């Protein structure tokens, strides 16, 4: 089972808010997730995000692969493998 850390879209038309979730790579974007580890709001200036660092590090150490956008958020937050 390949596990990804990716964004799940919430909000309404033209006003997205994203959850940072851990999910199986085969599920749909907004399908079931294993765990929610944060949020990301690109509508604010500058963009606002909140990440549970302990949970993110745990999943990265267990082999979960972040998407490009999530990897950038983690880099800004100071989270590395």
DSSP file (Angstrom, degrees, kcal/mol; ACC not computed):
  #  RESIDUE AA STRUCTURE BP1 BP2  ACC     N-H-->O    O-->H-N    N-H-->O    O-->H-N    TCO  KAPPA ALPHA  PHI   PSI    X-CA   Y-CA   Z-CA
    1    1 A X              0   0    0      0, 0.0     2,-0.5     0, 0.0    23,-0.0   0.000 360.0 360.0 360.0 123.5    0.0    0.0    0.0
    2    2 A X        -     0   0    0     62,-0.0    23,-2.7     2,-0.0     2,-0.4  -0.803 360.0-156.5 -92.7 124.5    1.5    3.3   -1.1
    3    3 A X  E     -A   24   0A   0     -2,-0.5    62,-2.3    60,-0.2     2,-0.3  -0.863   9.2-169.7-107.4 134.1    0.7    6.2    1.3
    4    4 A X  E     -Ab  23  65A   0     19,-3.0    19,-2.6    -2,-0.4     2,-0.6  -0.902  21.0-143.1-120.9 148.7    0.7    9.8    0.3
    5    5 A X  E     +Ab  22  66A   0     60,-2.0    62,-2.1    -2,-0.3     2,-0.2  -0.964  48.1 144.1-105.4 115.7    0.5   13.1    2.2
    6    6 A X  E     -A   21   0A   0     15,-2.4    15,-3.0    -2,-0.6     2,-0.3  -0.820  49.0 -84.2-145.2 179.6   -1.6   15.4    0.0
    7    7 A X  E     -A   20   0A   0     -2,-0.2     2,-0.5    13,-0.2    13,-0.2  -0.729  26.5-160.4 -95.7 141.0   -4.2   18.1    0.0
    8    8 A X  E     -A   19   0A   0     11,-2.5    11,-2.6    -2,-0.3     2,-0.2  -0.989  24.8-125.0-118.6 124.8   -8.0   17.5    0.2
    9    9 A X  E     +A   18   0A   0     -2,-0.5     2,-0.2     9,-0.2     9,-0.2  -0.484  36.7 162.4 -79.7 134.7  -10.1   20.4   -1.1
   10   10 A X  E     +A   17   0A   0      7,-3.1     7,-1.6    -2,-0.2     2,-0.1  -0.681  34.0  60.7-129.7-174.5  -12.8   21.9    1.1
   11   11 A X  E    S-A   16   0A   0      5,-0.2     2,-0.2    -2,-0.2     5,-0.2  -0.440  80.2 -72.6  89.6-164.3  -14.7   25.2    0.9
   12   12 A X  E >  S-A   15   0A   0      3,-1.0     3,-2.2     1,-0.2    -2,-0.1  -0.625  70.2 -38.3-126.2-175.2  -16.9   26.4   -1.8
   13   13 A X  T 3  S-     0   0    0      1,-0.3    -1,-0.2    -2,-0.2    -2,-0.0  -0.132 124.7  -5.6 -51.4 132.4  -16.6   27.7   -5.4
   14   14 A X  T 3  S+     0   0    0      1,-0.1    -1,-0.3    -3,-0.1    -3,-0.0   0.637 121.3  82.8  56.7  19.8  -13.6   30.0   -5.9
   15   15 A X  E <   -A   12   0A   0     -3,-2.2    -3,-1.0    -5,-0.1     2,-0.1  -0.454  63.9-179.5-144.6  67.2  -12.8   29.9   -2.2
   16   16 A X  E     -A   11   0A   0     -5,-0.2     2,-0.4    -7,-0.0    27,-0.4  -0.417  12.3-176.6 -76.5 145.5  -10.8   26.7   -1.6
   17   17 A X  E     -A   10   0A   0     -7,-1.6    -7,-3.1    24,-0.1     2,-0.4  -0.989  17.3-150.1-131.8 136.3   -9.5   25.7    1.8
   18   18 A X  E     -AC   9  40A   0     22,-2.8    22,-2.7    -2,-0.4     2,-0.4  -0.835   8.7-148.7-114.8 146.5   -7.4   22.5    1.9
   19   19 A X  E     -AC   8  39A   0    -11,-2.6   -11,-2.5    -2,-0.4     2,-0.7  -0.894  20.3-132.5-102.7 140.2   -6.8   19.9    4.6
   20   20 A X  E     +AC   7  38A   0     18,-2.6    17,-2.8    -2,-0.4    18,-1.1  -0.859  41.2 175.0 -92.3 115.6   -3.4   18.2    4.7
   21   21 A X  E     -AC   6  36A   0    -15,-3.0   -15,-2.4    -2,-0.7     2,-0.5  -0.846  35.4-132.6-126.0 157.0   -4.3   14.5    4.9
   22   22 A X  E     +AC   5  35A   0     13,-3.0    12,-3.1    -2,-0.3    13,-1.4  -0.948  45.0 152.3-105.0 123.6   -2.6   11.1    4.9
   23   23 A X  E     -A    4   0A   0    -19,-2.6   -19,-3.0    -2,-0.5     2,-0.2  -0.961  51.0 -85.8-148.8 164.3   -4.3    8.7    2.5
   24   24 A X  E >   -A    3   0A   0      8,-0.3     3,-1.5    -2,-0.3   -21,-0.2  -0.512  39.9-127.6 -67.8 138.5   -3.8    5.7    0.3
   25   25 A X  T 3  S+     0   0    0    -23,-2.7    -1,-0.1     1,-0.3   -22,-0.1   0.697 104.9  61.4 -65.8 -18.4   -2.6    6.8   -3.1
   26   26 A X  T 3  S+     0   0    0    -24,-0.3    -1,-0.3     2,-0.0     2,-0.1   0.610  86.4  91.9 -85.2 -11.8   -5.4    4.8   -4.8
   27   27 A X  S <  S-     0   0    0     -3,-1.5    -4,-0.0     1,-0.1     6,-0.0  -0.379  86.3 -93.6 -81.0 162.6   -8.3    6.7   -3.2
   28   28 A X    >   -     0   0    0      1,-0.1     3,-1.6    -2,-0.1    -1,-0.1  -0.222  40.5-101.1 -68.7 163.7   -9.9    9.8   -4.7
   29   29 A X  T 3  S+     0   0    0      1,-0.3    -1,-0.1   -21,-0.0    -2,-0.1   0.897 124.7  27.7 -54.4 -45.8   -8.7   13.3   -3.8
   30   30 A X  T 3  S+     0   0    0    -22,-0.1    -1,-0.3     3,-0.0     3,-0.1   0.118 102.7 114.4-104.1  20.4  -11.6   13.9   -1.4
   31   31 A X  S <  S-     0   0    0     -3,-1.6    -4,-0.1     1,-0.2     0, 0.0   0.064  79.7 -45.1 -75.3-167.9  -12.0   10.2   -0.6
   32   32 A X        -     0   0    0      1,-0.0    -8,-0.3     2,-0.0     2,-0.3  -0.292  59.4-157.2 -63.2 143.1  -11.4    8.6    2.7
   33   33 A X        -     0   0    0    -10,-0.1   -10,-0.2     1,-0.1     3,-0.1  -0.850  21.2-139.9-120.7 159.3   -8.2    9.5    4.5
   34   34 A X  S    S-     0   0    0    -12,-3.1     2,-0.3     1,-0.3   -11,-0.2   0.909  84.8 -10.1 -79.7 -46.5   -6.2    7.8    7.2
   35   35 A X  E     -C   22   0A   0    -13,-1.4   -13,-3.0    20,-0.0     2,-0.5  -0.990  57.2-132.8-155.2 144.2   -5.5   10.9    9.2
   36   36 A X  E     +C   21   0A   0     -2,-0.3   -15,-0.2   -15,-0.2     3,-0.1  -0.888  25.9 172.2 -97.7 125.8   -5.8   14.7    9.0
   37   37 A X  E     -     0   0A   0    -17,-2.8    15,-3.1    -2,-0.5     2,-0.3   0.402  55.0 -27.5-117.6   2.4   -2.6   16.4   10.0
   38   38 A X  E     -CD  20  51A   0    -18,-1.1   -18,-2.6    13,-0.2     2,-0.3  -0.991  53.0-106.1 173.3-176.6   -3.2   20.1    9.1
   39   39 A X  E     -CD  19  50A   0     11,-2.3    11,-2.2    -2,-0.3     2,-0.3  -0.933  14.7-160.6-135.7 159.2   -4.8   22.8    7.0
   40   40 A X  E     -CD  18  49A   0    -22,-2.7   -22,-2.8    -2,-0.3     2,-0.5  -0.975   2.2-171.0-144.1 125.7   -3.8   25.2    4.3
   41   41 A X  E >   + D   0  48A   0      7,-3.6     7,-2.2    -2,-0.3     3,-0.7  -0.898   6.8 177.1-121.0 100.8   -5.6   28.4    3.3
   42   42 A X  T 3  S+     0   0    0     -2,-0.5    -1,-0.1   -26,-0.3     5,-0.1   0.552  70.4  76.7 -79.2  -6.0   -4.2   30.0    0.1
   43   43 A X  T 3  S+     0   0    0    -27,-0.4    -1,-0.2     5,-0.1     2,-0.1   0.744  79.9  79.3 -77.9 -23.7   -6.8   32.8    0.1
   44   44 A X  S <  S-     0   0    0     -3,-0.7     2,-0.5     4,-0.1     4,-0.1  -0.463  92.0-100.3 -83.0 157.6   -5.1   34.8    2.8
   45   45 A X  S    S+     0   0    0     -2,-0.1     2,-0.1     1,-0.1    -2,-0.1  -0.944 115.0  23.9-121.6 109.9   -2.1   37.0    2.1
   46   46 A X  S    S-     0   0    0     -2,-0.5    -1,-0.1    -4,-0.0    -2,-0.1   0.590 115.3-102.8 -76.1 166.2    0.4   35.5    2.9
   47   47 A X        -     0   0    0     -2,-0.1     2,-0.4    -5,-0.1    -5,-0.2  -0.194  36.1-140.1 -56.0 145.4   -0.9   32.0    2.7
   48   48 A X  E     +D   41   0A   0     -7,-2.2    -7,-3.6    -4,-0.1     2,-0.3  -0.918  25.3 169.1-115.1 134.1   -1.8   30.5    6.1
   49   49 A X  E     -D   40   0A   0     -2,-0.4     2,-0.4    -9,-0.2    -9,-0.2  -0.991  18.5-163.0-142.6 152.2   -1.1   26.9    7.1
   50   50 A X  E     -D   39   0A   0    -11,-2.2   -11,-2.3    -2,-0.3     2,-0.4  -0.997  15.1-178.0-133.3 128.2   -1.2   24.8   10.3
   51   51 A X  E     -D   38   0A   0     -2,-0.4     2,-1.1   -13,-0.2   -13,-0.2  -0.990  30.8-131.3-131.7 134.7    0.6   21.5   10.5
   52   52 A X     >  -     0   0    0    -15,-3.1     4,-2.3    -2,-0.4     5,-0.2  -0.743  26.1-164.8 -79.3 101.1    0.8   18.9   13.4
   53   53 A X  H  > S+     0   0    0     -2,-1.1     4,-2.6     1,-0.2     5,-0.2   0.865  81.5  53.1 -62.4 -40.1    4.6   18.5   13.3
   54   54 A X  H  > S+     0   0    0      1,-0.2     4,-2.1     2,-0.2    -1,-0.2   0.926 112.1  44.6 -62.7 -44.9    4.6   15.3   15.3
   55   55 A X  H  > S+     0   0    0      2,-0.2     4,-2.3     1,-0.2    -1,-0.2   0.897 113.1  51.5 -67.0 -40.0    2.1   13.5   13.1
   56   56 A X  H  X S+     0   0    0     -4,-2.3     4,-2.4     1,-0.2    -2,-0.2   0.927 111.7  46.2 -63.3 -45.0    3.9   14.7    9.9
   57   57 A X  H  X S+     0   0    0     -4,-2.6     4,-2.4     2,-0.2    -1,-0.2   0.885 110.6  54.1 -64.8 -38.1    7.3   13.5   11.1
   58   58 A X  H  X S+     0   0    0     -4,-2.1     4,-1.3    -5,-0.2    -2,-0.2   0.938 112.0  43.4 -60.8 -47.1    5.7   10.1   12.2
   59   59 A X  H  <>S+     0   0    0     -4,-2.3     5,-2.6     2,-0.2     4,-0.3   0.873 112.6  52.1 -69.4 -36.7    4.2    9.6    8.7
   60   60 A X  H ><5S+     0   0    0     -4,-2.4     3,-1.1     1,-0.2    -1,-0.2   0.903 110.2  49.1 -64.7 -39.7    7.4   10.7    6.9
   61   61 A X  H 3<5S+     0   0    0     -4,-2.4    -1,-0.2     1,-0.2    -2,-0.2   0.779 106.8  56.7 -69.2 -25.9    9.4    8.2    9.0
   62   62 A X  T 3<5S-     0   0    0     -4,-1.3    -1,-0.2    -5,-0.2    -2,-0.2   0.478 127.8 -96.4 -84.2  -2.3    6.9    5.5    8.2
   63   63 A X  T < 5 +     0   0    0     -3,-1.1   -60,-0.2    -4,-0.3    -3,-0.2   0.546  68.1 153.8 105.2   7.7    7.4    6.0    4.4
   64   64 A X      < -     0   0    0     -5,-2.6     2,-0.5   -62,-0.1    -1,-0.3  -0.501  36.4-139.1 -71.0 138.7    4.6    8.3    3.4
   65   65 A X  E     -b    4   0A   0    -62,-2.3   -60,-2.0    -2,-0.2     2,-0.2  -0.878  11.2-142.8-102.7 121.1    5.5   10.4    0.3
   66   66 A X  E     -b    5   0A   0     -2,-0.5   -60,-0.2   -62,-0.2   -44,-0.0  -0.523  18.8-118.5 -78.7 150.1    4.3   14.1    0.3
   67   67 A X     >  -     0   0    0    -62,-2.1     4,-2.5    -2,-0.2     5,-0.2  -0.259  37.0 -95.6 -73.8 173.2    3.1   15.7   -2.9
   68   68 A X  H  > S+     0   0    0      1,-0.2     4,-1.9     2,-0.2     5,-0.1   0.917 124.5  46.6 -59.7 -45.8    5.0   18.7   -4.3
   69   69 A X  H  > S+     0   0    0      1,-0.2     4,-2.0     2,-0.2    -1,-0.2   0.913 113.9  47.3 -64.8 -43.1    2.8   21.3   -2.7
   70   70 A X  H  > S+     0   0    0      1,-0.2     4,-2.6     2,-0.2    -1,-0.2   0.875 108.7  55.5 -67.0 -36.7    2.8   19.5    0.6
   71   71 A X  H  X S+     0   0    0     -4,-2.5     4,-2.1     2,-0.2    -1,-0.2   0.887 107.6  49.7 -62.3 -38.5    6.6   19.2    0.5
   72   72 A X  H  X S+     0   0    0     -4,-1.9     4,-2.1     2,-0.2    -2,-0.2   0.905 110.7  49.4 -66.0 -41.4    6.9   23.0    0.0
   73   73 A X  H  X S+     0   0    0     -4,-2.0     4,-2.2     1,-0.2    -2,-0.2   0.917 111.4  49.4 -63.0 -43.1    4.6   23.6    2.9
   74   74 A X  H  X>S+     0   0    0     -4,-2.6     5,-3.0     1,-0.2     4,-0.9   0.887 108.7  53.0 -63.0 -39.4    6.7   21.2    5.1
   75   75 A X  H ><5S+     0   0    0     -4,-2.1     3,-0.5     1,-0.2    -1,-0.2   0.915 110.5  46.7 -63.4 -43.1    9.9   23.0    4.0
   76   76 A X  H 3<5S+     0   0    0     -4,-2.1    -1,-0.2     1,-0.2    -2,-0.2   0.881 113.0  49.9 -64.9 -37.8    8.4   26.4    5.1
   77   77 A X  H 3<5S-     0   0    0     -4,-2.2    -1,-0.2    -5,-0.2    -2,-0.2   0.607 116.9-115.4 -76.8 -11.7    7.3   24.9    8.4
   78   78 A X  T <<5 +     0   0    0     -4,-0.9     2,-0.6    -3,-0.5    -3,-0.2   0.748  65.2 144.7  84.2  24.8   10.7   23.4    9.0
   79   79 A X      < +     0   0    0     -5,-3.0     2,-0.3    -6,-0.1    -1,-0.3  -0.867  17.0 161.7-100.9 123.1    9.6   19.7    8.8
   80   80 A X              0   0    0     -2,-0.6   -20,-0.1    -5,-0.0    -9,-0.0  -0.912 360.0 360.0-134.5 163.5   12.1   17.3    7.2
   81   81 A X              0   0    0     -2,-0.3    -2,-0.0   -21,-0.1   -24,-0.0   0.502 360.0 360.0 -61.3 360.0   12.6   13.5    7.3
